């Protein structure tokens, strides 16, 4: 297998990271990816410290491979970051200016700190804040998107700005050819999200997974439509869900599970539909990157890892 600065630093076998995708990213998914040789991630979102601790305790009880955890800056809980730093190999942050205090908290117990960025300037800020590695997210990515630049020019700029840090390429990567391409372009690893939304271990509603299977790269759109709960944050979704939400007659499109509770979901709200969601699934946020054409079926995460890293 190919050894890179990423694999050497993190301690995994493959230069592949699964994206942290909020509620979609279950412990089952993160463990499956880590067991298959990549860096599996557990989504923390806005979870409190106790929930982050229990999720990571479960994950590390099920694998000896490195596991990471992902936090979204608008919803981050410093106490949860402290718990994550005691358990995860990588503590990752996204969607906010790099914060040295949070980085220090994450690294206090030997975890690695990572920041996902959308520009070279933000990459420099992450380096100055003490991060150990960087994720460069191109505008092709699904979910919330920080920058405005395509992956390859962004990757080139970030590599030049932070030459001493491992850089992970993210955005529009869904095949083995795309993984090889970003590694050839200088990335130390590839980060994949959309393919893993359709993994059997992900908490993805079957209608959402089927919509991904049926979609092609031209079927996604970068928008701010789903901004209830998180305004003015661009995100890439399937165009069909924007059209369905616009046509929906009513204020509540359905219900989603939030931990052990259920929540009525307003039209144009941020959460995507998990397995337990009810209502008009097609009018909820169906996040997808431009790699969605590579999603041809629902399959085990380990099989996805094997396909993405074939012949490395």
C-alpha positions as CSV (number, residue, x, y, z in Angstrom):
1,X,0.0,0.0,0.0
2,X,1.0,3.6,-0.6
3,X,2.6,5.3,2.4
4,X,2.2,9.1,2.7
5,X,2.6,11.7,5.3
6,X,-1.0,11.2,6.2
7,X,-0.7,7.4,6.8
8,X,2.5,7.8,8.8
9,X,1.1,10.6,11.0
10,X,-2.4,9.1,11.6
11,X,-1.3,5.5,11.7
12,X,-3.8,4.0,9.2
13,X,-3.0,1.7,6.3
14,X,-4.6,3.7,3.5
15,X,-4.4,7.4,2.4
16,X,-8.2,7.7,2.7
17,X,-10.4,9.6,5.1
18,X,-14.2,9.2,5.4
19,X,-15.9,12.6,5.7
20,X,-17.6,13.5,9.0
21,X,-21.2,14.0,7.9
22,X,-23.3,14.9,10.9
23,X,-26.0,12.5,11.8
24,X,-25.2,10.3,8.8
25,X,-21.9,9.3,10.3
26,X,-22.7,6.6,12.7
27,X,-20.3,4.7,15.0
28,X,-20.9,1.7,12.7
29,X,-19.7,3.6,9.7
30,X,-16.6,5.1,11.3
31,X,-15.5,1.7,12.7
32,X,-16.1,0.0,9.4
33,X,-14.0,2.5,7.5
34,X,-11.2,2.3,10.1
35,X,-11.2,-1.5,10.1
36,X,-10.9,-1.4,6.3
37,X,-7.7,0.6,6.6
38,X,-8.9,4.2,6.2
39,X,-9.6,6.9,8.8
40,X,-13.2,6.5,9.9
41,X,-14.9,9.5,11.4
42,X,-17.6,9.8,14.0
43,X,-19.8,12.9,13.5
44,X,-20.1,15.1,16.6
45,X,-22.0,18.0,15.1
46,X,-23.5,19.9,18.1
47,X,-23.6,16.9,20.4
48,X,-22.9,17.4,24.1
49,X,-19.8,16.0,25.8
50,X,-21.5,13.0,27.2
51,X,-22.8,11.9,23.8
52,X,-19.4,12.4,22.2
53,X,-17.7,10.4,25.0
54,X,-20.1,7.5,24.6
55,X,-19.9,7.4,20.8
56,X,-16.1,7.4,20.9
57,X,-15.9,4.9,23.7
58,X,-18.0,2.6,21.6
59,X,-15.9,3.1,18.6
60,X,-12.5,2.5,20.2
61,X,-13.9,-0.6,22.0
62,X,-14.7,-2.1,18.5
63,X,-11.5,-1.3,16.7
64,X,-7.8,-0.8,17.4
65,X,-7.4,1.3,14.3
66,X,-7.4,5.1,14.4
67,X,-10.7,6.8,14.6
68,X,-11.5,10.5,14.1
69,X,-14.3,12.9,15.2
70,X,-15.7,15.9,13.4
71,X,-17.0,19.2,14.9
72,X,-18.9,22.0,13.2
73,X,-17.8,25.4,14.5
74,X,-21.2,27.0,14.7
75,X,-22.3,24.2,17.1
76,X,-19.1,23.2,18.8
77,X,-19.0,22.4,22.6
78,X,-15.5,22.9,24.1
79,X,-16.2,20.2,26.7
80,X,-17.0,17.8,23.9
81,X,-13.8,18.7,22.2
82,X,-11.9,17.9,25.4
83,X,-13.6,14.5,25.6
84,X,-12.8,13.8,22.0
85,X,-9.2,14.7,22.5
86,X,-8.9,12.0,25.1
87,X,-10.2,9.3,22.8
88,X,-9.9,10.1,19.1
89,X,-6.8,10.0,17.0
90,X,-7.9,13.0,15.0
91,X,-10.1,15.8,16.1
92,X,-11.3,17.8,13.1
93,X,-13.0,21.2,12.9
94,X,-14.9,22.9,10.0
95,X,-16.7,26.0,9.1
96,X,-15.1,28.8,11.1
97,X,-11.9,30.6,11.5
98,X,-9.2,28.4,13.0
99,X,-9.2,28.7,16.8
100,X,-5.9,28.0,18.6
101,X,-7.7,27.5,22.0
102,X,-9.8,24.7,20.5
103,X,-6.8,23.2,18.8
104,X,-4.9,23.2,22.1
105,X,-7.9,21.5,23.8
106,X,-8.0,18.8,21.2
107,X,-4.2,18.2,21.4
108,X,-3.9,18.3,25.2
109,X,-4.2,14.5,25.4
110,X,-2.1,13.6,22.3
111,X,-4.8,13.7,19.6
112,X,-4.0,15.2,16.3
113,X,-5.9,18.5,15.3
114,X,-7.2,19.0,11.8
115,X,-9.0,21.9,10.1
116,X,-11.0,21.6,6.9
117,X,-10.4,24.8,4.9
118,X,-11.7,26.5,1.7
119,X,-8.7,28.8,1.0
120,X,-5.0,29.0,1.3
121,X,-5.3,31.9,3.8
122,X,-7.5,29.7,6.0
123,X,-4.9,26.9,5.7
124,X,-2.2,29.3,6.9
125,X,-4.4,30.3,9.8
126,X,-4.9,26.6,10.7
127,X,-1.2,26.0,10.6
128,X,-0.6,29.1,12.9
129,X,-3.3,27.8,15.3
130,X,-1.3,24.6,15.7
131,X,-3.1,22.1,13.5
132,X,-1.2,18.9,12.6
133,X,-2.9,18.4,9.2
134,X,-5.2,20.2,6.8
135,X,-8.2,19.2,4.7
136,X,-8.6,21.3,1.5
137,X,-12.2,21.2,0.4
138,X,-13.1,22.1,-3.1
139,X,-16.4,23.6,-4.2
140,X,-17.3,20.2,-5.7
141,X,-18.0,18.8,-2.3
142,X,-21.4,17.8,-1.0
143,X,-22.8,19.2,2.2
144,X,-21.7,22.5,3.6
145,X,-18.9,24.2,1.5
146,X,-16.5,26.8,2.9
147,X,-14.7,28.1,-0.1
148,X,-15.4,29.1,-3.7
149,X,-12.5,27.3,-5.5
150,X,-12.4,24.0,-7.4
151,X,-10.4,21.2,-5.7
152,X,-7.3,21.1,-7.9
153,X,-6.4,24.8,-7.9
154,X,-7.3,24.9,-4.1
155,X,-5.1,21.9,-3.4
156,X,-2.2,23.5,-5.3
157,X,-2.5,26.7,-3.3
158,X,-2.9,25.0,0.1
159,X,0.1,22.7,-0.6
160,X,2.2,25.8,-1.4
161,X,0.9,27.7,1.7
162,X,1.5,24.8,4.2
163,X,4.2,22.6,2.8
164,X,5.1,21.1,6.2
165,X,1.7,19.8,6.9
166,X,0.0,16.7,5.4
167,X,-2.9,17.9,3.2
168,X,-6.0,15.9,2.5
169,X,-8.0,16.6,-0.7
170,X,-11.8,16.7,-0.5
171,X,-14.6,17.5,-3.0
172,X,-15.9,15.5,-5.9
173,X,-13.8,12.3,-5.2
174,X,-15.8,9.1,-5.7
175,X,-13.7,6.7,-7.7
176,X,-10.3,5.0,-7.6
177,X,-9.2,7.2,-10.5
178,X,-10.1,10.4,-8.6
179,X,-8.2,9.2,-5.5
180,X,-5.2,8.5,-7.6
181,X,-5.5,11.8,-9.4
182,X,-5.4,13.9,-6.1
183,X,-2.6,11.8,-4.8
184,X,-0.6,12.4,-8.0
185,X,-1.4,16.2,-7.6
186,X,0.4,16.2,-4.3
187,X,-2.3,15.4,-1.7
188,X,-1.3,13.1,1.2
189,X,-4.8,11.5,1.3
190,X,-8.3,11.7,-0.2
191,X,-11.4,12.5,1.7
192,X,-14.7,11.0,0.5
193,X,-18.2,11.7,1.7
194,X,-21.0,11.1,-0.8
195,X,-20.0,7.5,-1.5
196,X,-20.2,6.8,2.2
197,X,-23.7,8.3,2.5
198,X,-24.8,5.3,0.5
199,X,-22.9,2.9,2.8
200,X,-25.0,0.2,4.5
201,X,-23.6,1.4,7.9
202,X,-24.6,5.0,7.4
203,X,-27.8,6.4,9.0
204,X,-29.3,7.3,5.6
205,X,-33.0,7.0,4.7
206,X,-33.5,4.5,1.9
207,X,-35.2,7.1,-0.3
208,X,-32.2,9.4,0.2
209,X,-29.8,6.6,-0.8
210,X,-31.9,5.8,-3.8
211,X,-31.9,9.4,-4.9
212,X,-28.1,9.3,-4.8
213,X,-28.0,6.1,-6.9
214,X,-30.3,7.7,-9.5
215,X,-28.4,11.0,-9.7
216,X,-25.5,12.2,-11.9
217,X,-22.9,15.0,-11.4
218,X,-25.1,17.5,-13.2
219,X,-27.9,16.9,-10.6
220,X,-26.3,18.7,-7.7
221,X,-26.5,22.5,-7.0
222,X,-24.6,24.8,-4.6
223,X,-27.2,26.8,-2.8
224,X,-28.2,28.4,0.5
225,X,-31.8,27.1,0.3
226,X,-31.6,24.8,3.4
227,X,-30.7,27.6,5.8
228,X,-33.3,27.1,8.6
229,X,-31.1,26.6,11.8
230,X,-27.9,27.6,10.0
231,X,-28.4,30.8,7.8
232,X,-26.0,32.0,5.0
233,X,-24.0,28.7,4.9
234,X,-23.6,27.5,1.3
235,X,-24.2,23.8,0.7
236,X,-24.3,21.3,-2.2
237,X,-27.5,19.2,-2.4
238,X,-29.4,17.3,-5.1
239,X,-31.3,19.9,-7.2
240,X,-34.4,17.7,-6.9
241,X,-34.7,18.3,-3.2
242,X,-34.6,22.1,-3.6
243,X,-37.4,21.8,-6.2
244,X,-39.4,19.5,-4.0
245,X,-39.0,21.8,-1.0
246,X,-40.0,24.8,-3.1
247,X,-43.1,23.0,-4.3
248,X,-44.0,21.6,-0.8
249,X,-47.3,23.0,0.6
250,X,-46.8,23.5,4.3
251,X,-44.3,24.5,6.9
252,X,-43.3,21.1,8.3
253,X,-42.0,18.5,5.9
254,X,-41.8,15.6,8.4
255,X,-39.9,14.4,11.4
256,X,-36.3,13.3,12.0
257,X,-34.6,11.6,14.9
258,X,-32.4,13.8,17.0
259,X,-30.6,11.5,19.5
260,X,-33.4,9.7,21.4
261,X,-36.0,12.4,20.6
262,X,-37.9,13.2,17.4
263,X,-38.1,16.7,16.0
264,X,-40.6,18.2,13.6
265,X,-38.6,19.4,10.6
266,X,-39.4,22.8,9.1
267,X,-39.2,23.2,5.4
268,X,-35.7,24.2,4.3
269,X,-34.1,23.0,7.6
270,X,-30.5,21.8,7.7
271,X,-30.9,18.1,9.0
272,X,-30.9,15.4,6.3
273,X,-33.2,12.4,6.6
274,X,-31.8,9.4,8.5
275,X,-33.4,6.0,8.5
276,X,-36.0,7.0,11.1
277,X,-37.2,10.1,9.2
278,X,-40.8,10.3,8.2
279,X,-42.7,12.6,5.9
280,X,-41.7,14.1,2.5
281,X,-38.1,12.7,2.3
282,X,-37.6,14.1,-1.2
283,X,-38.2,17.7,0.2
284,X,-35.5,17.4,2.9
285,X,-31.8,18.4,2.5
286,X,-30.3,15.6,0.4
287,X,-26.6,16.5,0.5
288,X,-24.5,15.3,-2.4
289,X,-21.2,16.2,-4.1
290,X,-20.4,16.2,-7.7
291,X,-19.0,12.6,-7.3
292,X,-22.6,11.4,-6.9
293,X,-22.5,9.7,-10.3
294,X,-20.1,7.1,-8.7
295,X,-22.9,6.0,-6.4
296,X,-24.4,3.1,-8.2
297,X,-25.8,1.1,-5.2
298,X,-25.9,0.8,-1.5
299,X,-23.0,-1.3,-0.3
300,X,-20.9,-2.1,2.8
301,X,-18.4,0.6,3.7
302,X,-15.4,-1.9,3.5
303,X,-16.4,-2.6,-0.1
304,X,-16.4,1.1,-0.9
305,X,-12.9,1.5,0.7
306,X,-11.6,-1.4,-1.4
307,X,-13.0,0.1,-4.6
308,X,-11.6,3.6,-3.8
309,X,-8.1,2.3,-3.0
310,X,-7.8,-0.4,-5.7
311,X,-4.2,-0.6,-7.1
312,X,-2.7,2.0,-4.8
